[in-house]
Amino acid sequence: MSFDNLIKNMSPEVYERLKAAVETGKWFDGNPLTKEQKEYALQGVFAWQAQFNETPEHFTVAKGGEMHMKSKSELKQQYKDKISIKQQD
């Protein structure tokens, strides 16, 4: 199977597991990723985002392959409600 076909057939659940593995440096079972596994997993995450990421978050790859970054003011606005809710607790 080619890399492109692999990405096209990757389920959102597998993408989320790869993304979590890259973020934490561990597989879902707790085993650490090797350097090579992390590199391949990161390539898979970026490729999946470039194909399917319709609502990109800050500093992710948007559908079409564009890097999506938000300005500081956009990030403040996005998290304003979450911050005020947390402070009320």
CYANA upper distance limits for C-alpha pairs under 8 A (distance plus 0.5 A):
  1 MET  CA      5 ASN  CA      6.80
  1 MET  CA      6 LEU  CA      6.96
  2 SER  CA      6 LEU  CA      6.65
  3 PHE  CA      7 ILE  CA      6.77
  4 ASP  CA      8 LYS  CA      6.67
  5 ASN  CA      9 ASN  CA      6.57
  6 LEU  CA     10 MET  CA      6.60
  7 ILE  CA     44 GLY  CA      7.42
  7 ILE  CA     47 ALA  CA      7.28
  7 ILE  CA     48 TRP  CA      6.25
  8 LYS  CA     48 TRP  CA      8.04
  8 LYS  CA     51 GLN  CA      8.11
 10 MET  CA     14 VAL  CA      6.77
 10 MET  CA     15 TYR  CA      7.22
 10 MET  CA     48 TRP  CA      8.27
 11 SER  CA     15 TYR  CA      6.86
 12 PRO  CA     16 GLU  CA      6.65
 13 GLU  CA     17 ARG  CA      6.84
 14 VAL  CA     18 LEU  CA      6.69
 15 TYR  CA     19 LYS  CA      6.54
 15 TYR  CA     44 GLY  CA      8.39
 15 TYR  CA     45 VAL  CA      6.91
 15 TYR  CA     48 TRP  CA      7.67
 16 GLU  CA     20 ALA  CA      6.56
 17 ARG  CA     21 ALA  CA      6.56
 17 ARG  CA     27 TRP  CA      8.21
 17 ARG  CA     28 PHE  CA      7.45
 18 LEU  CA     22 VAL  CA      6.71
 18 LEU  CA     27 TRP  CA      8.48
 18 LEU  CA     41 ALA  CA      6.35
 18 LEU  CA     42 LEU  CA      8.12
 18 LEU  CA     44 GLY  CA      8.15
 18 LEU  CA     45 VAL  CA      7.07
 19 LYS  CA     23 GLU  CA      6.69
 19 LYS  CA     41 ALA  CA      8.06
 19 LYS  CA     42 LEU  CA      7.93
 19 LYS  CA     45 VAL  CA      6.53
 20 ALA  CA     24 THR  CA      6.50
 20 ALA  CA     25 GLY  CA      8.48
 20 ALA  CA     26 LYS  CA      8.41
 20 ALA  CA     27 TRP  CA      8.30
 20 ALA  CA     28 PHE  CA      8.36
 21 ALA  CA     25 GLY  CA      5.79
 21 ALA  CA     26 LYS  CA      5.48
 21 ALA  CA     27 TRP  CA      5.54
 21 ALA  CA     28 PHE  CA      7.36
 21 ALA  CA     33 LEU  CA      7.97
 21 ALA  CA     38 LYS  CA      8.28
 21 ALA  CA     41 ALA  CA      8.28
 22 VAL  CA     26 LYS  CA      7.77
 22 VAL  CA     38 LYS  CA      6.47
 22 VAL  CA     41 ALA  CA      7.07
 22 VAL  CA     42 LEU  CA      6.77
 25 GLY  CA     32 PRO  CA      6.34
 25 GLY  CA     33 LEU  CA      6.11
 25 GLY  CA     38 LYS  CA      7.76
 26 LYS  CA     30 GLY  CA      5.97
 26 LYS  CA     31 ASN  CA      5.89
 26 LYS  CA     32 PRO  CA      4.64
 26 LYS  CA     33 LEU  CA      5.82
 27 TRP  CA     31 ASN  CA      5.86
 27 TRP  CA     32 PRO  CA      6.63
 27 TRP  CA     33 LEU  CA      7.00
 33 LEU  CA     37 GLN  CA      6.13
 33 LEU  CA     38 LYS  CA      6.34
 34 THR  CA     38 LYS  CA      6.66
 35 LYS  CA     39 GLU  CA      6.80
 36 GLU  CA     40 TYR  CA      6.79
 37 GLN  CA     41 ALA  CA      6.41
 38 LYS  CA     42 LEU  CA      6.48
 39 GLU  CA     43 GLN  CA      6.79
 40 TYR  CA     44 GLY  CA      6.72
 41 ALA  CA     45 VAL  CA      6.67
 42 LEU  CA     46 PHE  CA      6.70
 43 GLN  CA     47 ALA  CA      6.53
 44 GLY  CA     48 TRP  CA      6.49
 45 VAL  CA     49 GLN  CA      6.64
 46 PHE  CA     50 ALA  CA      6.62
 46 PHE  CA     60 THR  CA      8.31
 46 PHE  CA     61 VAL  CA      6.69
 47 ALA  CA     51 GLN  CA      6.92
 47 ALA  CA     65 GLY  CA      8.41
 48 TRP  CA     52 PHE  CA      6.50
 48 TRP  CA     53 ASN  CA      7.87
 49 GLN  CA     53 ASN  CA      5.06
 49 GLN  CA     60 THR  CA      8.00
 49 GLN  CA     61 VAL  CA      5.95
 49 GLN  CA     62 ALA  CA      6.47
 49 GLN  CA     63 LYS  CA      6.54
 49 GLN  CA     65 GLY  CA      8.01
 50 ALA  CA     61 VAL  CA      6.17
 50 ALA  CA     62 ALA  CA      5.99
 50 ALA  CA     63 LYS  CA      4.85
 50 ALA  CA     64 GLY  CA      5.60
 50 ALA  CA     65 GLY  CA      4.80
 50 ALA  CA     66 GLU  CA      7.83
 51 GLN  CA     63 LYS  CA      5.69
 51 GLN  CA     64 GLY  CA      6.77
 51 GLN  CA     65 GLY  CA      7.90
 52 PHE  CA     62 ALA  CA      8.30
 52 PHE  CA     63 LYS  CA      5.93
 53 ASN  CA     61 VAL  CA      7.69
 53 ASN  CA     62 ALA  CA      5.73
 53 ASN  CA     63 LYS  CA      5.26
 54 GLU  CA     62 ALA  CA      7.08
 54 GLU  CA     63 LYS  CA      6.19
 55 THR  CA     62 ALA  CA      7.74
 56 PRO  CA     60 THR  CA      6.50
 56 PRO  CA     61 VAL  CA      7.21
 56 PRO  CA     62 ALA  CA      5.76
 56 PRO  CA     63 LYS  CA      8.36
 56 PRO  CA     68 HIS  CA      7.01
 57 GLU  CA     68 HIS  CA      7.56
 57 GLU  CA     69 MET  CA      8.21
 58 HIS  CA     68 HIS  CA      6.49
 58 HIS  CA     69 MET  CA      5.40
 58 HIS  CA     70 LYS  CA      6.04
 58 HIS  CA     75 LEU  CA      8.42
 59 PHE  CA     67 MET  CA      7.05
 59 PHE  CA     68 HIS  CA      5.74
 59 PHE  CA     69 MET  CA      5.23
 59 PHE  CA     70 LYS  CA      7.90
 60 THR  CA     67 MET  CA      6.42
 60 THR  CA     68 HIS  CA      5.92
 60 THR  CA     69 MET  CA      7.72
 61 VAL  CA     65 GLY  CA      6.25
 61 VAL  CA     66 GLU  CA      6.11
 61 VAL  CA     67 MET  CA      5.00
 61 VAL  CA     68 HIS  CA      6.20
 62 ALA  CA     66 GLU  CA      5.77
 62 ALA  CA     67 MET  CA      6.52
 62 ALA  CA     68 HIS  CA      6.38
 70 LYS  CA     74 GLU  CA      6.32
 70 LYS  CA     75 LEU  CA      6.78
 71 SER  CA     75 LEU  CA      6.81
 72 LYS  CA     76 LYS  CA      6.69
 73 SER  CA     77 GLN  CA      6.67
 74 GLU  CA     78 GLN  CA      6.63
 75 LEU  CA     79 TYR  CA      6.70
 76 LYS  CA     80 LYS  CA      6.17
 77 GLN  CA     81 ASP  CA      8.30
 79 TYR  CA     83 ILE  CA      6.57
 80 LYS  CA     84 SER  CA      6.75
 81 ASP  CA     85 ILE  CA      6.63
 82 LYS  CA     86 LYS  CA      6.71
 83 ILE  CA     87 GLN  CA      6.73
 84 SER  CA     88 GLN  CA      6.94
 85 ILE  CA     89 ASP  CA      7.42
